[in-house]
Amino acid sequence: MKNRMYYGDNLEILRNREYFPDECVDLIYLDPPFNSNRNYNVLFKSESGDGSEAQITAFEDTWHWGETAEDTYRDLITFAPEKVSTAIEALLNLIDRNQMMAYLVMMTARLVELRRVLKPTGSLYLHCDPTASHYLKIVLDAIFGIANLRTEIIWKRTTAHNDAKQGAKQPGRIHDVVFFYTKDFSEWTWNPVYTPYSKDYEEKNYRYIEDESGRRYTLSDLTAAKPGGDTEYEWRGAKPYEGRYWAYSKENMEKFERKGRLHYTKSGIPRYKRYLDEMPGVHIQSIWDDIMPIGSRAAERLGYPTQKPEALLERIIRASSNEGNVVLDPFCGCGTAIAAAHKLGRKWIGIDITHLSIALQKYRLQDMFELISGRDYEVIGEPTTVDAARELAQDSANEGRYQFEWWALSLVGAKPVGGQAGSRRGKKGSDKGIDGVINFFEQDDKGKSKPKKVIVQVKSGAVKSGDIRDLKGTVEREKAAIGVFITLELPTGAMLKEALAAGYYESDFWNRTYRKLQILSIRDLLGGDGVDMPPQHGTFRQAARQKSTDGKSQQDLM
């Protein structure tokens, strides 16, 4: 299987049997968006009349009860397994038709499909917060079965703080919930994970320090309550206390002696030396407070508001999958699960409904592993023709203007300006004529790096020569090196003349000149053309390059 990403509604994609046949995935991690920062009561306010949305804006941080939610609810009642339809009907009677119920209905439909695609030995981890976790657990119990809940993991996602919005009249909310379910009660993939002992535990339980090596150790009993085989013997003139027997055969005791593992008490009774550095640590528990949230200056921070630490995903992937297994993230956002899966030698599938997220993932995979879309993995759902690009731009129901813009920017590796991560629409009025930016560095004659930028504008509608004059003004105002105009429609002759008249950007370091204003049509980009500029492209916040232990890049290992 080739690693792949899908653009689109994950419910439609998951229901496609060509994409996802039964039992094809080993591990599923999902972190579905939900705005728990909103007033809790608003989530339960009934929605009716003209104020309700007819079409749910899927995968944004707000959900509404509308036509899509109602249709999905009826489908679940009619076609879902009996326990699922019973649970969702009971929840509607309890909660009513509101944002919370819309969220639960839409999640239930997806979780039904996710269980279908999961292998018998597979696991599912659902990441959520306490706002809806108790309802989601009911849904998960109905779909996976109560006996298949392995544990409820509590992840401490932030340090202590007061909830100022509530006047601090309650405990601080500092944790997320991760539900861990398996498909089958009798067999599932599990690789034990251990965490280090605390310093206090080490000092109390491994209080002896070996003089010659400095190793910490503890002493263990070598006796047993019942005899077993060759265990009734005298060892160096000593016998166990009355009613006790040796726990090991004489042959094993001799091995311990040769290896220096025996410590003798004043009474002559040997005890076994168990070294701290030979112990694996503490078997993972259900409270995870040792994985820190991503700090504001962390190297892995990419500017995505709901980004989770790679260490969190790596722990889940290590525990519940093996190398070569398939990991699926149906709400993949900025691609942390995908990056962690690739880093650990797993195959992966990601799904997201915004081209902004797909673009960010493509940049991340290139920065971290030197992976190129179309060569090292597939992206399914992106336009491959001019007609498909036009269809995307004209899809007003799905904010096609923004989707087209983000997709077009990804073709040249430009960082979107004004894009709201996790949302299907950009910010209006704040881009100042700049849709995207590409960063690069020049060097002066003293060898000092100087940052430069290329600004990008994207147009999906009618274009004219005035657009190029506007771009020229923006380039001058921003002191940019180069301006790029990406257009769905073919440029006019007057536009090409305006661009040519702008002259050139001269790079002393690279000893080259580049057109100051460049026009690229979607036809050009799909044909393989790109921005003519100095190297060292920048992206969102560049993900750290992953290296193997011998210093070679990931691409060298492929």
Solvent accessible surface area in square Angstrom, and as a share of the most:
residue,aa,sasa,rsa
1,M,100,0.45
2,K,85,0.36
3,N,22,0.11
4,R,30,0.11
5,M,0,0.00
6,Y,3,0.01
7,Y,37,0.14
8,G,14,0.13
9,D,36,0.18
10,N,2,0.01
11,L,14,0.07
12,E,125,0.56
13,I,15,0.08
14,L,0,0.00
15,R,109,0.40
16,N,53,0.27
17,R,134,0.49
18,E,159,0.71
19,Y,68,0.26
20,F,0,0.00
21,P,66,0.41
22,D,86,0.45
23,E,80,0.36
24,C,30,0.18
25,V,0,0.00
26,D,14,0.07
27,L,0,0.00
28,I,0,0.00
29,Y,6,0.02
30,L,0,0.00
31,D,32,0.16
32,P,6,0.04
33,P,29,0.18
34,F,33,0.14
35,N,35,0.18
36,S,35,0.23
37,N,123,0.63
38,R,72,0.26
39,N,93,0.48
40,Y,106,0.40
41,N,115,0.59
42,V,50,0.29
43,L,4,0.02
44,F,55,0.23
45,K,143,0.61
46,S,64,0.41
47,E,36,0.16
48,S,96,0.62
49,G,62,0.60
50,D,155,0.80
51,G,76,0.74
52,S,33,0.21
53,E,61,0.27
54,A,69,0.54
55,Q,110,0.49
56,I,4,0.02
57,T,39,0.23
58,A,6,0.05
59,F,16,0.07
60,E,28,0.13
61,D,65,0.34
62,T,43,0.25
63,W,3,0.01
64,H,38,0.17
65,W,12,0.04
66,G,10,0.10
67,E,107,0.48
68,T,35,0.20
69,A,0,0.00
70,E,34,0.15
71,D,71,0.37
72,T,11,0.07
73,Y,24,0.09
74,R,143,0.52
75,D,61,0.31
76,L,9,0.05
77,I,64,0.33
78,T,92,0.54
79,F,161,0.67
80,A,18,0.14
81,P,81,0.51
82,E,143,0.64
83,K,151,0.64
84,V,3,0.02
85,S,15,0.10
86,T,79,0.46
87,A,17,0.13
88,I,2,0.01
89,E,85,0.38
90,A,56,0.44
91,L,5,0.03
92,L,15,0.07
93,N,121,0.62
94,L,129,0.64
95,I,11,0.06
96,D,67,0.35
97,R,86,0.31
98,N,0,0.00
99,Q,11,0.05
100,M,0,0.00
101,M,0,0.00
102,A,0,0.00
103,Y,2,0.01
104,L,0,0.00
105,V,0,0.00
106,M,4,0.02
107,M,0,0.00
108,T,1,0.00
109,A,2,0.01
110,R,1,0.00
111,L,0,0.00
112,V,37,0.21
113,E,20,0.09
114,L,0,0.00
115,R,81,0.30
116,R,36,0.13
117,V,0,0.00
118,L,0,0.00
119,K,64,0.27
120,P,64,0.40
121,T,45,0.26
122,G,1,0.01
123,S,0,0.00
124,L,0,0.00
125,Y,3,0.01
126,L,0,0.00
127,H,2,0.01
128,C,12,0.07
129,D,28,0.15
130,P,52,0.33
131,T,18,0.10
132,A,3,0.02
133,S,12,0.08
134,H,85,0.38
135,Y,28,0.10
136,L,0,0.00
137,K,58,0.25
138,I,81,0.41
139,V,3,0.02
140,L,0,0.00
141,D,24,0.12
142,A,18,0.14
143,I,17,0.08
144,F,6,0.03
145,G,26,0.25
146,I,134,0.68
147,A,62,0.48
148,N,16,0.08
149,L,43,0.21
150,R,57,0.21
151,T,43,0.25
152,E,70,0.31
153,I,5,0.03
154,I,46,0.23
155,W,7,0.02
156,K,74,0.31
157,R,78,0.29
158,T,34,0.20
159,T,92,0.53
160,A,91,0.71
161,H,79,0.35
162,N,115,0.59
163,D,13,0.07
164,A,84,0.65
165,K,174,0.74
166,Q,93,0.41
167,G,48,0.46
168,A,49,0.38
169,K,182,0.77
170,Q,65,0.29
171,P,116,0.73
172,G,32,0.31
173,R,119,0.43
174,I,44,0.22
175,H,59,0.26
176,D,10,0.05
177,V,4,0.02
178,V,0,0.00
179,F,2,0.01
180,F,9,0.04
181,Y,0,0.00
182,T,0,0.00
183,K,23,0.10
184,D,52,0.27
185,F,130,0.54
186,S,96,0.62
187,E,109,0.49
188,W,79,0.28
189,T,28,0.17
190,W,86,0.30
191,N,49,0.25
192,P,77,0.49
193,V,24,0.14
194,Y,93,0.36
195,T,23,0.14
196,P,116,0.73
197,Y,33,0.13
198,S,67,0.43
199,K,140,0.59
200,D,81,0.42
201,Y,88,0.34
202,E,31,0.14
203,E,83,0.37
204,K,138,0.59
205,N,63,0.32
206,Y,10,0.04
207,R,157,0.57
208,Y,69,0.26
209,I,93,0.47
210,E,21,0.10
211,D,140,0.73
212,E,145,0.65
213,S,59,0.38
214,G,48,0.46
215,R,79,0.29
216,R,63,0.23
217,Y,21,0.08
218,T,31,0.18
219,L,23,0.11
220,S,24,0.16
221,D,78,0.40
222,L,2,0.01
223,T,17,0.10
224,A,30,0.23
225,A,65,0.50
226,K,162,0.69
227,P,71,0.45
228,G,50,0.48
229,G,77,0.74
230,D,84,0.43
231,T,7,0.04
232,E,131,0.59
233,Y,26,0.10
234,E,95,0.42
235,W,1,0.00
236,R,153,0.56
237,G,63,0.61
238,A,10,0.08
239,K,127,0.54
240,P,23,0.15
241,Y,139,0.53
242,E,176,0.79
243,G,56,0.54
244,R,88,0.32
245,Y,62,0.24
246,W,1,0.00
247,A,45,0.35
248,Y,78,0.30
249,S,35,0.22
250,K,83,0.35
251,E,113,0.51
252,N,55,0.28
253,M,0,0.00
254,E,67,0.30
255,K,80,0.34
256,F,34,0.14
257,E,58,0.26
258,R,172,0.63
259,K,150,0.64
260,G,41,0.40
261,R,31,0.11
262,L,19,0.10
263,H,70,0.31
264,Y,82,0.31
265,T,50,0.29
266,K,219,0.93
267,S,74,0.48
268,G,26,0.25
269,I,15,0.08
270,P,1,0.01
271,R,81,0.29
272,Y,35,0.13
273,K,22,0.09
274,R,82,0.30
275,Y,9,0.04
276,L,30,0.15
277,D,96,0.50
278,E,91,0.41
279,M,63,0.28
280,P,84,0.53
281,G,12,0.11
282,V,56,0.32
283,H,78,0.35
284,I,22,0.11
285,Q,112,0.50
286,S,47,0.30
287,I,115,0.58
288,W,12,0.04
289,D,81,0.42
290,D,69,0.36
291,I,10,0.05
292,M,117,0.52
293,P,48,0.30
294,I,20,0.10
295,G,39,0.37
296,S,94,0.60
297,R,220,0.80
298,A,30,0.23
299,A,76,0.59
300,E,50,0.22
301,R,67,0.24
302,L,4,0.02
303,G,55,0.52
304,Y,14,0.05
305,P,100,0.63
306,T,66,0.38
307,Q,20,0.09
308,K,28,0.12
309,P,6,0.04
310,E,21,0.09
311,A,52,0.40
312,L,0,0.00
313,L,1,0.00
314,E,18,0.08
315,R,30,0.11
316,I,1,0.00
317,I,1,0.00
318,R,116,0.42
319,A,4,0.03
320,S,0,0.00
321,S,0,0.00
322,N,70,0.36
323,E,137,0.61
324,G,39,0.38
325,N,32,0.16
326,V,14,0.08
327,V,3,0.01
328,L,0,0.00
329,D,7,0.04
330,P,2,0.01
331,F,18,0.07
332,C,5,0.03
333,G,10,0.10
334,C,6,0.03
335,G,2,0.02
336,T,9,0.05
337,A,3,0.02
338,I,3,0.02
339,A,1,0.00
340,A,0,0.00
341,A,0,0.00
342,H,33,0.15
343,K,81,0.34
344,L,24,0.12
345,G,40,0.39
346,R,23,0.09
347,K,74,0.31
348,W,1,0.00
349,I,2,0.01
350,G,0,0.00
351,I,0,0.00
352,D,17,0.09
353,I,10,0.05
354,T,2,0.01
355,H,2,0.01
356,L,3,0.02
357,S,0,0.00
358,I,1,0.00
359,A,2,0.01
360,L,4,0.02
361,Q,2,0.01
362,K,24,0.10
363,Y,9,0.04
364,R,6,0.02
365,L,3,0.01
366,Q,89,0.40
367,D,12,0.06
368,M,2,0.01
369,F,0,0.00
370,E,46,0.21
371,L,3,0.01
372,I,64,0.33
373,S,41,0.26
374,G,60,0.58
375,R,130,0.47
376,D,23,0.12
377,Y,1,0.00
378,E,71,0.32
379,V,26,0.15
380,I,47,0.24
381,G,46,0.44
382,E,28,0.13
383,P,13,0.08
384,T,109,0.63
385,T,72,0.42
386,V,43,0.25
387,D,105,0.54
388,A,36,0.28
389,A,0,0.00
390,R,64,0.23
391,E,127,0.57
392,L,19,0.10
393,A,15,0.12
394,Q,130,0.58
395,D,50,0.26
396,S,100,0.64
397,A,80,0.62
398,N,49,0.25
399,E,43,0.19
400,G,1,0.01
401,R,133,0.49
402,Y,11,0.04
403,Q,0,0.00
404,F,2,0.01
405,E,19,0.08
406,W,1,0.01
407,W,2,0.01
408,A,0,0.00
409,L,0,0.00
410,S,11,0.07
411,L,60,0.30
412,V,14,0.08
413,G,18,0.17
414,A,0,0.00
415,K,76,0.32
416,P,9,0.06
417,V,47,0.27
418,G,22,0.21
419,G,26,0.25
420,Q,63,0.28
421,A,24,0.19
422,G,26,0.25
423,S,16,0.11
424,R,15,0.05
425,R,114,0.41
426,G,7,0.07
427,K,112,0.48
428,K,148,0.63
429,G,81,0.78
430,S,60,0.39
431,D,39,0.20
432,K,145,0.61
433,G,33,0.32
434,I,14,0.07
435,D,15,0.08
436,G,0,0.00
437,V,21,0.12
438,I,0,0.00
439,N,57,0.29
440,F,0,0.00
441,F,90,0.38
442,E,12,0.06
443,Q,72,0.32
444,D,50,0.26
445,D,145,0.75
446,K,183,0.77
447,G,46,0.44
448,K,142,0.60
449,S,61,0.39
450,K,93,0.39
451,P,103,0.65
452,K,67,0.28
453,K,57,0.24
454,V,0,0.00
455,I,0,0.00
456,V,0,0.00
457,Q,15,0.07
458,V,14,0.08
459,K,77,0.33
460,S,34,0.22
461,G,41,0.39
462,A,102,0.79
463,V,21,0.12
464,K,128,0.54
465,S,24,0.16
466,G,14,0.14
467,D,14,0.07
468,I,1,0.01
469,R,128,0.47
470,D,93,0.48
471,L,1,0.00
472,K,82,0.35
473,G,35,0.34
474,T,8,0.05
475,V,3,0.02
476,E,108,0.48
477,R,127,0.46
478,E,47,0.21
479,K,179,0.76
480,A,6,0.05
481,A,5,0.04
482,I,0,0.00
483,G,0,0.00
484,V,0,0.00
485,F,0,0.00
486,I,0,0.00
487,T,0,0.00
488,L,7,0.03
489,E,59,0.26
490,L,95,0.47
491,P,33,0.20
492,T,60,0.35
493,G,46,0.44
494,A,54,0.42
495,M,0,0.00
496,L,90,0.45
497,K,152,0.64
498,E,50,0.23
499,A,1,0.01
500,L,102,0.51
501,A,84,0.65
502,A,23,0.18
503,G,23,0.22
504,Y,123,0.47
505,Y,28,0.11
506,E,122,0.55
507,S,4,0.02
508,D,133,0.69
509,F,91,0.38
510,W,86,0.30
511,N,135,0.69
512,R,118,0.43
513,T,72,0.42
514,Y,5,0.02
515,R,82,0.30
516,K,50,0.21
517,L,1,0.01
518,Q,17,0.08
519,I,26,0.13
520,L,16,0.08
521,S,2,0.01
522,I,0,0.00
523,R,141,0.52
524,D,43,0.22
525,L,14,0.07
526,L,61,0.30
527,G,69,0.66
528,G,66,0.64
529,D,80,0.41
530,G,42,0.40
531,V,25,0.14
532,D,58,0.30
533,M,17,0.07
534,P,0,0.00
535,P,58,0.37
536,Q,95,0.42
537,H,87,0.39
538,G,14,0.13
539,T,17,0.10
540,F,41,0.17
541,R,106,0.39
542,Q,104,0.46
543,A,5,0.04
544,A,56,0.43
545,R,98,0.36
546,Q,29,0.13
547,K,119,0.50
548,S,25,0.16
549,T,152,0.88
550,D,94,0.49
551,G,49,0.47
552,K,106,0.45
553,S,10,0.06
554,Q,32,0.14
555,Q,53,0.24
556,D,91,0.47
557,L,97,0.48
558,M,129,0.57
